Amino acid sequence: MTESSNKRPKDDLLVRYLGAAVLLCWHELPIVVQGQIMAQVEDVTGLTPIPGVRDQIARFVMLHAPR
């Protein structure tokens, strides 16, 4: 095992994996849960707000989430 494989992934990488996993099962999530996730998008602390982020994410999900 190399030294780099022993390192813990950075949080941003973990968030990317989590986001990809949510996207892969998006259409299996109850509508209420989808709504909660979309509502939370605009209240994420620690990130610079992006105007229209909710609409951008909705379009992204519709284009990329498997059905």
PEKA-V28597 format. One record per helix or strand. SS is the DSSP state (H for helix, E for strand). FROM is the first residue (numbers start at 1). LEN is the number of residues. If there is no record, write none. Layout:
SS&FROM&LEN + SS&FROM&LEN
This chain:
H&4&3 + H&11&14 + H&26&3 + H&31&13 + H&53&12
